Every structure is written in structure tokens, then in C-alpha cells.
Amino acid sequence: MEEVPSDSSKFKMQGQGKSDWGEELRQKMTSYNASKTKSGEEASSVTVIFSLDNTVKGLSQILCVLENHSVSLSHIESRSSLSVSATTEFLAVLERGEGSEAKLTDILQQIKECVKSLEVVQGGRNDAVWFPRTLEEMNPCLTRPLYAELEPSHPGAKDPDYLAHRKKCWDVAQNYTIGTPVPRMEYSENQVRTFGAIFSKLKTLYPSNACKEFNEIFPDLVQECNISEEYIPQMEDVSQFVKKRTGFTLRPVSALLSARDFLSALAFRVFPATQYLRHTSSPFYTPEPDLCHELLGHCALLANPEFAQFSQEIGLASMGAPDEYIEKLSSVYWYTVEFGICKESSGRKAYGAGLLSSVAEIQYFLTDEPTVKPFEPSTAIKEVYPVEGFQTTYLLADSFSDALQKIRAFAATIPRPFTVRYNPYTQSIEVLDSKEKLLKVAEQLNGELNQLMDGISKLK
Ligand SMILES: [Fe+2]
């Protein structure tokens, strides 16, 4: 299973410990200044992440700065640093009051004097949330996992060998650059046996319980990536397999990401995936997504063009969406990509990766126990889903196409003053917020339409 967690826990940092954070700040401020409102005025709010080693003293200094400039602190949350001991990190939203005359840029300079590090993570236009527009901007979003250490209840939390395996996977993910081959991972004999036990059982269940789109691709995935009871597939090979069919690539991540970061990667046709295996003591249980979930559960359908489109559109809908809509999209994602089921002439079939990677749940969803409702985004966003144990409710789609149409209709309800489009040539997100930009897209589409008409005419 994989959790797409609430965005309320998205506050995670990266890049700690850089000695020249002043330079980093200057770059961020340049970007911040460049994104001022259309009228040329400065935005009225900014989101920052700062770190302190003397929490009380540093915080009181910052509060003084804010008070002196009539700036309010509309949100603040804290946590211990993932990478720097005895350091606390804070996420804060600063809002300039009506009586405030100082520029936020000047105020931030003063705050900089009180903290160990400061990063502007969002600031600029008041009516939109920052989101990555290029692969280079998106890549760092995937190196800020929601946790760095295993929970004490994790089956591998006290196993030094397992912790060493996780450390290797962590290092690969944190140092990975999009566009480069995913480093190959070595697995122990025990790990191969664990993977083999899962693969062996699942492959007998797929023909009857998985959807036809999955079953059409899975044999090719197995063959081309050499998957067997004796061999754990390498992420790079699976990524190449998927890329050839839909353009999606896999990007190693060290643990779960925030919903916003995860969904933003989908917009670029990048699928964040974990490279580590569950603990060998519990082959049929994992408290978090592992490579069995990612590679067996997700990747066959990511190689299906319609499903890939469906996944990307959920990602595009998340770009610049307000937090409450990220939560709604997470629910839609959960009830489709993770635990979706669909209708076929021979009955209900699984297309969600949480089902396709669980020996027990891929059988359970067909019993009379769970509730089954028709898939509608409006239904998905109201459901409260369990992140552990079997789902109590599944949402049944008529087909992938039907689900995609419904997601599109839902995306149109997200309050954004623009729409976005992925440009595959530049691998970037285009923001369509002016007549000129829309006309440019129309010209491109016109060229493609002419090509289509030419092809059709030659078939006559
Ligand atoms: Fe997943």
C-alpha cells in the first residue's frame, strides 16, 4: 500500500547544512522579485522556511521584526531538522498588514540576521501557489521526504542490515538527478526470496483479478525486465520499459513525499518510486510503499497510454491548486491509481496499485465485505480512507476513459486564475493565463489538426 498523506504534513526541508546559504537566499530573492504581481507591486504574503539552533531567542527576535513592520504570522509549524542536529526548522507564512510600509524583501533581510538559514519557498502572486515549471525546479521537490527514520514499529527498525539497505537507497534517491540512469541496487539472497514469494503469488492472481489493460502489459514487463522469483527488477530497467511506451520515467525517492510534491512530479510524467524492499520478516506486509508496490503494482499501467494520461492529468490539476484541493486530489488519486477497481464483462477488476501489489487485498476486494460505490470525484473527496488495513470502500469506474473524463471535469472546478499545459518538447509546464498564450497553443493544435486531417484524407 502507499499513502498519499495529507498536505498538512508537507513541511520538509532539503539543502540543510549549506555553508553559503546567503547566496542561495539571494537567488531565491531574485526569483521572488521576478514573480511580483502584474501591477509591479510586491505580494502581500510570503512563505518561508527558516532554521534556528536557539529556538526561543531566535523566535523572539523574529517576532520583534514582524511586530515592528506590522507583519502578521498567519501560519507557523516546526519540526526537528532531518539533517542538522540540535536544529529546529520552521515553516511560516508572513502577511504584510495594511499599515505596513516596509517591503517584504527588506523584512526578510532582517529575519535573515536572526536565523541559521532562510529559504523563500513561495511568494509572489497572491492568487496562486508556487509550483515547479521545469524539471530542474521539480527535482528538488522530490528530495524532501516526509520522514528520515523508521517508526519503532517498522519490522526493520532494529535490523542493522535492513537499516544499511535503507541508507543505500536513501543516498541514491537524495543524490539522483532527473535524466540520468537510476543506479542499480544490490539485494541479498533473503531479499530475493522475499520478492520471489510475493511475485509468485501475485502472478497467479492477476489473470482473474486484475484489469485487462494490466494483463496485456504485465507479461512484457516481466520479460523485458527479467522479473522472476530469482530476480528483483532494477528500477532503471523498468523505467526504460515504461518510457518507451508512454514517456513516463521512474525517479527514486527516499520515502513518502507530500501529496503536493508527489502530484507535481506526475505532471511532468515522472513517477516518484521507492527503491527499497520491505523487511524480509514480513513478506506480505509493508507499512509503506516499497519496490514491490511500485514496480509490480504501478508500472504495468504506467505503460498504458490512457492510464499514463490519466495519471498526468491528476498531476497537472494539482499545479498551483490551493491546499484544500490538493487534499481532494489526493483522495481522487487514492480511489483510482491506488485502490481503483473497474467494470469488465466478467466482473470487477483491480487497476489500483495498492490492490495489484497486495496478495491479500487483491482477493479481498472481490468479497462481499467492502462497500462498492460508483466512481465519482465528488464521492472520493468525501470518503475517509484507512491508510492501514484493507479499504472499507472501493469506487468502481466504468472504464479508464470514463474516470479520465470525470477527473477533467473535477480539475476544471479547481479555483486557479489560469490553466496549465505540459510541453513535451521543453519538458516544462506552460501557464496559460493570457490571450496571447492561448492563441499560441491554438496555432500548435491547428498544425496538429492539419496533420490529422491529412492522414485521414490519405486513408480514403
Ligand atoms: Fe502507490
Residues whose N, C-alpha, C, O or C-beta is under 5 A from the ligand:
A	BS01	LIG	E2 A353
